[in-house]
């Protein structure tokens, strides 16, 4: 026993509390066992009440049983706690439970005593059978009484007749009559039936017996001489009058009716009345009435009739079937309606025909306890099948009635709603449990991500829910993106597109509506509801869902996210489930707001802590003064800047720092602004504790209380003395050239803008000169940058000497200078320009060097050449470029032609940047032909630009601009890729041609050339031998060592290399020998002139001879005549290229050339 206690309640050291059983273990365990047995008894009573409610489904006060059950459970729990508190003293919990039990006890007692009489008034089927039997006995009794009364009447008639005949003389007749009357009176008074004599003319009662008075509930004196209509129920008067009229007319001998009398207490008594005429001479003067009280019989009949109607019209199915044949003998209307069979059809059926779950053996075993008398009735659940094949659950109460033959009575209750209710309760219980878990998660989790994941996991585990996910809208795309998901069929979300935009189909579904309208959107028939039609049309992955629900989640009262749950059952989201979903939405919204509040609180704490740190550790001095401007707090920076310790200034006015440099007017304006705007900021001078003056930047703020009165002043200042010095230096560096001390570009631009304003207002002109020193690079390269810097300084001084004081000479950088000539025209600008040329013509002496420098000058004028600094600068640059092009050491003004050329260049560069994206660039191909056979052996890729407005732009116009702007790198890579792709197509078509592609200097210098070419060849799976790269002599010799290394890398891949335009540049034969070349290309200038120029022909012969000596092939370009072709054939040139064979053509036309096989 002690081991069990140790297992249940802990270690052996624990001692019982609350009971004094320490000295008697027997009493301890007796108390424990008694309490446990009592608790079990309470719980068993609950079970018994539940069993009663289950078996008596017709009991309408089941909630009373539920209340009693709650009371019993509470009592049982109290008994269990009595045991627990012996070892663990949880008296607080016991007190709460006791109070709860007391409350439930009072409620139960009050309601139970008031409702028990009503419950007892409800008859059970056995009571109804007993009442029926009593009613039969009562009817039999009244029938026997009726027979006795009839016999009595006959005897009375016979006696009267005999007495009349026997007593012929008056004395005997009188005596006999008196004796007969005495006997009749005795019979009359003591008869069990009510008897009355009524005057047929007046309708007044002439005499009644006591039984009549008792039946009608009135005294004899109240009835005699009164009209029978006075005590008759109004509804029965006409029937009685009609019967009496027939009786008086002697059409009937007895008037028998059932009627009602109204008693003195206004209660109604039902009687069976027989009225006969008392035989007298015509007309009939008296009626003898006999009444029999049938009130109880009548009530029993009404009850039987009511019960019969109730049973017949009951929605419950009631069957009576033969105990031997099992065929139905009768089925009530409820059974007929529920099953759908007619009564005639059912009479040819047995219970097995409507119970698909039972066969003969199972049914026989089921009813065996009734047949052998072991049980009075059976209660069980089964399934019934209707005529249309549908099935529904029923609870059956089956009884056997012994007769010949025995018959069974079955009362069947359709429990479909009960089953649905049970399932609903189970589902709601599951939901409540899950909601509790979610609330627990809300308490435990402190971040949105984990909360959403937990909610989805819990929701997906709910009964009949298969998938749950939470989505948030993307700000840019407006699409709801899943952020958490759990459950089955998660691939459903892979291509799911849901938007919050109401103007697109994707935004008109449940999730979009729930987000926009902040309401729960259930879809209880996912496969038929129009709201989900768009998604069903998009994919068949949605066929698994029977119902769905979208629940909005708010944050700060605004839509934030949507929880979506899916069920495999239709009509799953009923009103109760939606209420729980609404509660879940509120809980999640509350959680998000709580997270936000907690984050705000933490941020506020951090901000407060940071404020304290900032106040303490700030490098700016902070002073807090009260409303009387007395210092109450300063920080460390204040001490460092002013030299005063905190105790030196507490309680004092901040003016102790005043330097005296600001007058009273300054401080008066400061205070007026401060009190008016609650803020003042500016510079002033204050005095250090040691007497030194420092400059500070001061900000003062006013803090007011709720009433608007000043509470504090807060001043923040920093020592800007050093900053001011540095600011002046920075200002100098920002606007002046550090080498020449001349204004820089920024200051020049500011002055030009100022001059633009003045010139426009005063209708004046001015000039902007762009001065560039010719070949200044040679000085830096030969003598060094230090001497070059001295030259620039001297040039700057000479330029200053050439202009007026109002003019500006600025150095832009390097050897470039700009000069702003204010209030100047064409002549004035020209004079200054020539003065500059003359000034710089004089030699510059420095150390042992005598240096000469010349300028090139471009001049633009306002307003003729521009109305902004940028335009004037650009046009001066154009003019400078023209001056250099014309031979340098001169000046040039801007002309319309220059501007047009520059504008054209800018337009070409602008559109060239978009050409690739607009598919305007095209690669043309020119055939390369074998000299001797005339067959096509290769092609050169040539870039063309088909502009939508300008048409075909000449390569000579746009390629130099592409090289200067840097676009040639991306365009060149594109040409390489297009050429390789085309070579692959031709090879697949049976034409393995070599494609030659020109390389620019930018491509050759780029580190990506080798990788780009290799990756492209691998991508299109083209052997490297079908690609030939051409580079000019100038490109190859720009950096010969680098060129040699790159050419070696490319040839190792198998790529062919050639030198384009050979002979037009300058090449070192030693370098040429080290290049990994395959071919030399003879420039078309030699081809076009060799037939008329011996020197050109000799150069061609030398190139061919050099190539053969180096084992290189040669190809001649620009062959346009047969004479040129014959000459190259004679000189054994390997390949020919030119218009004689074909001009460059698109790939489609080139394919037509290939189809010919060769060309003549």
Secondary structure, 3 states (H helix, E strand, C coil): CHHHHHHHHCCCCCCCCCCCCCCCHHHHHHHHHHHHHHHHHHHHHHHHHHHHHHHCCCCCCHHHHHHHHHHHHHHHHHHHHHHHHHHCCCHHHHHHHHHHHHHHHHHHHHHHHHHHHHHHCCCCHHHHHHHHHHHHHHHHHHHHHHHHHHHHHHHHHHHHHHHHHHCCCHHHHHHHHHHHHHHHHHHHHHCCCEEEEEECCCCEEEEECHHHHHHHCCCHHHHECCEHHHHECHHHHHHHHHHHHHHHCCCCCEEEEEEEEECCCCCEEEEEEEEEECCCCCCCCEEEEEEEECHHHHHHHHHHHHHHHHHHHCCCEEEEEECCCCEEEEECHHHHHHHCCCHHHHHCCEHHHCCCCCCHHHHHHHHHHHHCCCCCEEEEEEEEECCCCCEEEEEEEEEEECCCCCEEEEEEEECHHHHHHHHHHHHHHHHHHHHHHHHHHHHHCCCHHHHHHHHHHHHHCCCCEEEEEEEEECCCCCEEEEEEEEECCHHHHCCCCCECCCCCHHHCCHHHHHHHHCCCEEECCCCCCHHHHHHHHHCCHHHHCCEEEEEEEEECCEEEEEEEEEECCCCCCCHHHHHHHHHHHHHHHHHHHHHHHHHHHHHHHHHHHHHHHHHHHCCCEEEEEECCCCEEEECHHHHHHHCCCHHHHCCCCHHHHECCCCCHHHHHHHHHHHHHHCEEEEEEEEECCCCCEEEEEEEEEEEECCCCCEEEEEEEEEECHHHHHHHHHHHHHHHECCCCCCECHHHHHHHHHHHHHHHHHHCCCEEEEEEEECCHHHHHHHHCHHHHHHHHHHHHHHHHHCCCCCCEEEEEECCEEEEEECCCCHHHHHHHHHHHHHHHHCCEEECCEEECCCEEEEEEEECCCCCCHHHHHHHHHHHHHHHHHCCCCCEEECCHHHHHHHHHHHHHHHHHHHHCCCCCEEEEEEEEEECCCCCEEEEEEEEEEEECCCEEECHHHHHHHHHHHCCHHHHHHHHHHHHHHHHHHHHHCCCCCEEEEECCHHHHHCCCHHHHHHHHHHHHCCCHHHEEEEEEHHHHHHCHHHHHHHHHHHHHHCCEEEEEEECCCCCCHHHHHHCCCCEEEECHHHHHHCCCCHHHHHHHHHHHHHHHHCCCEEEEECCCCHHHHHHHHHCCCCEEECCCCCCCECHHHHHHHHHHCCCC
